[in-house]
Amino acid sequence: MYPVSDRFLAQLAESHTPASQVQLFLTDGRVIDLEHTGGSVTVDRGQAIRRTCTVTIPDPALIPRTPADQLATYGARLRISRGIDYGDGTQELVPLGVFRLDSVDGDVSDGPVTLAGKDLSVIVQDDKLTTPYTATGTVVGAVTALIQRSIPDAGVISLITDQPIGKRVFDVEADPWAGCQEIAAAAGAEVYCNADGSFVIATLPDLLTATPVWAVEATEGGVYISGNRAMASDNVHNGVLARGENTSENTAPVSYLATDDDPTSPTYWGGPFGRRPMFYSSSTLTTVNACAQAANLKLAAAKAPNASGDISSLPNPALEPGDVLRVMHEDGSRELHQVASLGVPLEPGGNFPIGTISAKEDA
């Protein structure tokens, strides 16, 4: 969860005045605070581009009409925040993301106008390779180089233990953002753009050990509105075979099979659940140890229950995918849920849907 004050979290469950800010950074250096009447920011861990936004503004002046307007708009960025106006002259705003402005659409005379954008990882994704590209060195170094190839001043934050990788050659037309994900996967990690517009290399927190960051409870003074729960065995795996073969460095093929070896686990390898392996291969894996590390990290996520929940609560703009929530339903049942996606409204009173993964009962 994005760092906020205790006052902020307490106020979310009480009557309060939401505040939001939308800033437009034009390519000519101008920064415009946009008056807006609505919009939302969607954050979804399951999408290649994690953060997207729409903003509704009443002023049609931003619709590009001339080449000069287009020059100022193409490549412009939006910085969006939402928070609380405490009513004492102070506000606490939480960033929701930095976005490349991708479209401007509306009535040229009367408005309103809808702006749409994607987080800065789309700049890396769109910068397809025009010549073969070789990634080498370490996970963090190789991912950083690919990102900064497209955004030289991009900040990259590593929350993993770095490790060496084998040489990986990407062909012409390859997607560099997909390449970043492949390289990070060698360390069981993922890469995404955070609310501040920085790039993060991290592993998904473990639901069994992570500390819940927020309570969503159907009690008086709670923030719970509604919720449902589902569970399936599809896409649950109890083994991961990681393989590596690097012809560029003339190294022998290596592999490692990690399995759920806990006899008390419902997904025990060879138990009633059966054997359900998944496979991962990359030329970045050049040793058995590297394969073992990748396989074990992927197994931790692969054997998590395929439980999902759709929860609606009062909006908390500080939440992020991977956060663990303590949920108490109207029947008194308690669960821990891990956030997979959420939608933050910019207008007061907007709906705040939270999609979750890896739910489990909470004692």
C-alpha positions in Angstrom: 0.0 0.0 0.0 1.2 3.5 -0.8 2.4 5.2 2.4 -0.4 7.3 4.0 -1.1 8.7 7.4 -3.1 6.9 10.1 -5.5 9.9 9.9 -6.0 9.1 6.2 -7.0 5.5 6.8 -9.3 6.3 9.7 -11.0 9.0 7.7 -11.8 6.7 4.9 -14.5 4.9 7.0 -16.0 8.2 8.1 -17.9 11.0 6.3 -15.2 12.9 4.4 -14.7 15.1 1.3 -12.7 13.3 -1.5 -10.2 15.4 -3.3 -8.6 14.6 -6.7 -6.0 16.3 -8.9 -5.2 15.9 -12.6 -2.1 17.6 -14.0 -1.3 17.6 -17.7 2.4 17.9 -18.6 2.6 19.1 -22.2 5.7 18.5 -24.4 6.4 22.3 -24.6 7.0 22.4 -20.8 3.6 23.7 -19.7 1.9 22.1 -16.7 -1.9 22.5 -16.6 -4.1 21.7 -13.6 -7.2 20.3 -15.3 -10.7 20.9 -14.0 -12.3 17.5 -14.2 -15.8 16.2 -13.6 -15.1 12.4 -13.6 -12.9 9.6 -14.7 -11.1 6.6 -13.1 -7.8 4.8 -12.8 -7.7 1.1 -13.3 -4.9 -1.0 -11.9 -4.7 -4.6 -13.0 -1.9 -7.0 -12.3 -3.1 -9.3 -15.0 -2.6 -6.8 -17.8 0.7 -6.1 -19.6 0.2 -2.4 -19.0 -0.8 -2.3 -15.3 -2.3 1.2 -15.0 -4.7 2.9 -17.4 -6.8 6.0 -16.9 -9.7 8.0 -18.3 -10.4 11.6 -17.3 -13.5 13.7 -18.2 -13.0 17.4 -18.5 -15.6 20.1 -19.5 -13.2 22.3 -21.5 -12.9 21.3 -25.3 -9.9 23.6 -25.7 -7.5 20.6 -25.3 -8.8 18.9 -28.5 -5.9 19.2 -30.9 -6.8 21.3 -34.0 -3.5 22.4 -35.4 -0.1 20.9 -36.0 1.2 23.0 -33.0 -1.6 21.5 -30.8 -0.6 18.0 -32.0 3.1 18.6 -31.2 2.2 19.8 -27.7 -0.2 16.9 -27.1 1.6 13.9 -28.7 3.8 12.6 -25.9 2.1 14.6 -23.2 1.7 13.0 -19.7 -1.0 13.0 -17.0 -0.3 12.8 -13.3 -3.4 11.8 -11.3 -4.0 11.7 -7.6 -6.9 11.2 -5.2 -7.2 11.7 -1.5 -9.0 13.5 1.3 -9.8 17.2 1.9 -9.7 17.3 5.7 -11.7 20.5 5.8 -9.1 22.4 7.9 -7.3 23.8 4.9 -5.2 20.6 4.4 -5.4 17.8 1.9 -3.7 14.4 1.7 -3.4 13.2 -1.9 -2.2 9.8 -3.0 -0.7 9.4 -6.5 -2.5 7.0 -8.8 0.0 7.0 -11.6 1.8 8.9 -14.4 0.3 8.2 -17.8 1.1 8.9 -21.4 -1.8 10.8 -22.9 -3.0 8.5 -25.8 -6.3 10.0 -26.9 -8.4 13.2 -26.6 -12.0 12.9 -27.7 -15.1 15.1 -27.3 -17.5 17.7 -28.7 -15.3 20.5 -30.2 -17.9 23.2 -29.3 -19.4 22.2 -26.0 -17.5 19.3 -24.5 -17.2 17.3 -22.4 -13.8 15.8 -23.4 -12.5 12.4 -22.5 -8.7 11.9 -22.0 -7.3 8.4 -22.0 -3.8 7.2 -21.1 -1.6 4.3 -20.1 1.3 4.1 -17.7 4.8 4.7 -18.8 5.5 1.0 -19.5 3.6 1.5 -22.8 6.5 3.7 -24.0 8.8 0.7 -23.6 6.2 -1.6 -25.2 5.8 0.6 -28.2 9.5 1.0 -28.8 9.8 -2.3 -30.7 13.3 -3.5 -31.6 14.5 -2.5 -35.1 17.8 -4.4 -34.7 18.7 -7.5 -32.7 19.2 -6.7 -29.0 21.3 -8.8 -26.6 20.5 -8.8 -22.9 23.1 -10.0 -20.5 24.6 -9.5 -17.0 22.1 -9.6 -14.2 18.3 -9.5 -13.9 18.2 -6.0 -12.5 20.9 -4.7 -14.9 19.3 -6.2 -18.0 15.8 -5.0 -17.1 17.0 -1.5 -16.3 18.9 -1.3 -19.6 15.8 -2.3 -21.6 13.6 0.3 -19.8 16.2 3.1 -20.1 16.7 2.3 -23.8 13.3 3.9 -24.3 13.1 6.2 -21.2 16.7 7.3 -20.4 15.7 9.0 -17.2 13.4 6.3 -15.9 13.8 5.3 -12.2 14.1 1.6 -11.6 13.6 0.2 -8.1 14.7 -3.4 -7.4 13.1 -5.2 -4.4 14.7 -8.6 -5.3 18.0 -10.3 -4.8 19.8 -9.7 -8.1 21.2 -12.7 -9.9 23.2 -13.3 -13.1 21.5 -14.4 -16.3 22.6 -16.0 -19.5 22.8 -14.1 -22.7 19.4 -13.5 -24.3 19.1 -12.3 -27.9 15.8 -10.6 -28.9 15.0 -10.4 -32.6 13.8 -7.5 -34.7 10.2 -6.5 -33.9 10.4 -8.0 -30.4 8.5 -6.3 -27.6 11.0 -4.9 -25.1 8.4 -4.8 -22.3 7.7 -8.5 -22.8 11.4 -8.9 -22.7 11.6 -7.2 -19.3 9.0 -9.6 -18.0 10.9 -12.6 -19.3 14.2 -11.5 -17.8 12.5 -10.7 -14.4 10.8 -14.1 -14.4 14.3 -15.7 -14.2 14.2 -14.4 -10.6 10.6 -15.3 -10.1 9.8 -11.6 -10.3 7.6 -9.2 -12.3 8.2 -5.6 -13.6 5.6 -2.9 -13.4 5.1 0.9 -13.3 4.1 2.1 -9.8 1.9 5.0 -8.7 4.9 7.5 -8.8 5.8 6.6 -12.4 8.8 4.6 -11.4 9.5 1.0 -12.5 9.6 -1.7 -9.9 11.1 -5.2 -10.0 9.5 -7.3 -7.3 8.0 -10.7 -6.4 4.4 -11.1 -5.5 4.1 -11.0 -1.7 3.2 -14.3 0.0 -0.4 -14.4 1.3 0.7 -16.7 4.1 3.3 -14.3 5.5 2.3 -10.9 4.4 0.8 -8.5 6.9 -2.7 -7.3 6.0 -2.7 -3.6 5.2 -6.4 -2.7 5.5 -9.6 -4.1 6.9 -12.7 -4.3 4.8 -15.4 -5.2 7.3 -19.2 -5.3 7.2 -19.5 -3.7 10.6 -20.8 -0.4 11.8 -18.1 2.1 10.8 -16.6 -0.4 8.3 -15.9 0.2 4.6 -17.4 -3.0 3.3 -20.2 -2.7 0.7 -20.6 -6.1 -0.9 -18.5 -9.2 -1.8 -18.5 -12.6 -3.4 -16.1 -15.6 -3.4 -15.2 -18.2 -6.0 -12.7 -21.1 -6.1 -11.5 -23.4 -8.9 -8.7 -25.8 -9.4 -8.0 -24.5 -12.9 -4.6 -22.8 -13.2 -3.4 -24.3 -9.9 -0.1 -26.2 -10.3 1.9 -28.3 -7.8 5.1 -28.5 -9.8 7.2 -26.2 -11.9 9.8 -27.5 -14.4 12.3 -24.7 -15.2 14.6 -25.2 -18.1 17.4 -23.3 -19.7 19.4 -23.7 -22.9 21.7 -21.0 -24.2 23.1 -21.7 -27.6 24.6 -18.2 -27.7 27.0 -19.1 -24.9 27.2 -22.8 -25.9 26.1 -24.0 -22.5 24.5 -27.4 -21.9 20.8 -27.6 -21.2 19.9 -27.4 -17.5 16.6 -28.0 -15.7 15.0 -28.3 -12.2 11.7 -29.6 -11.1 10.2 -28.0 -8.0 7.2 -29.8 -6.5 4.9 -29.3 -3.5 6.5 -31.9 -1.2 4.4 -31.1 1.9 2.2 -34.2 2.6 -0.3 -32.0 4.6 -0.8 -29.6 1.6 -4.0 -29.9 -0.4 -1.8 -29.7 -3.6 0.8 -32.3 -2.5 2.6 -33.6 -5.5 1.2 -37.1 -6.1 -1.6 -36.7 -3.5 -5.3 -36.6 -4.3 -4.8 -33.4 -6.3 -2.6 -35.4 -8.7 0.4 -34.1 -10.5 -0.2 -30.8 -12.4 3.1 -29.4 -13.5 3.7 -26.1 -15.3 6.7 -25.3 -17.4 9.0 -22.3 -17.8 12.0 -22.0 -20.1 14.4 -19.2 -20.9 17.9 -18.8 -22.2 18.6 -16.6 -19.2 18.8 -19.7 -17.1 22.3 -21.2 -17.4 22.8 -23.2 -14.2 20.8 -25.8 -12.2 20.8 -23.3 -9.3 19.2 -20.6 -11.4 16.6 -23.0 -12.6 15.9 -24.1 -9.0 15.5 -20.5 -7.8 13.1 -19.7 -10.7 11.1 -22.9 -10.2 10.7 -22.5 -6.5 9.6 -18.9 -6.7 7.1 -19.7 -9.5 5.8 -22.7 -7.5 4.9 -20.5 -4.5 2.5 -18.6 -6.8 1.4 -21.5 -8.9 0.2 -23.6 -6.0 -1.8 -20.8 -4.4 -5.5 -21.5 -4.3 -7.3 -20.2 -7.4 -9.7 -18.3 -5.2 -11.1 -15.0 -6.3 -13.3 -12.4 -4.8 -15.0 -9.3 -6.1 -15.3 -6.9 -3.3 -16.9 -3.4 -3.3 -15.9 -1.0 -0.6 -15.5 2.7 0.1 -12.6 3.9 -2.0 -9.0 3.6 -0.8 -6.7 5.1 -3.4 -3.6 3.9 -1.5 -4.2 0.2 -2.3 -2.0 -1.6 -4.8 -1.9 -5.1 -6.4 -0.3 -7.6 -4.0 -1.7 -5.9 -0.9 -3.3 -8.3 1.6 -6.7 -7.3 3.0 -8.6 -8.6 6.0 -12.2 -9.0 4.9 -15.2 -9.7 7.1 -18.4 -10.5 5.3 -22.0 -9.8 6.4 -22.4 -13.3 7.7 -19.3 -12.8 10.0 -17.0 -15.0 8.0 -13.4 -13.7 7.9 -10.9 -14.1 5.0 -7.6 -12.8 3.8 -7.6 -11.6 0.2 -4.8 -10.4 -2.0 -5.5 -7.5 -4.3 -5.2 -8.3 -8.1 -7.0 -5.3 -9.5 -8.9 -2.2 -8.5 -10.6 0.8 -10.0 -10.3 4.2 -8.4 -13.0 6.8 -9.3 -12.1 10.4 -9.5 -15.5 11.7 -8.7 -17.0 11.7 -5.1 -19.1 8.6 -4.3 -17.8 6.5 -7.2 -17.8 2.7 -7.1 -14.6 1.1 -5.9 -14.4 -2.5 -7.1 -11.5 -4.7 -5.9 -10.7 -8.0 -7.6 -8.7 -10.4 -5.5 -6.7 -13.6 -5.7 -5.4 -16.3 -3.3 -8.1 -15.8 -0.7 -8.0 -18.0 2.5 -9.8 -18.2 5.8 -8.7 -15.8 8.5 -8.6 -17.2 12.0 
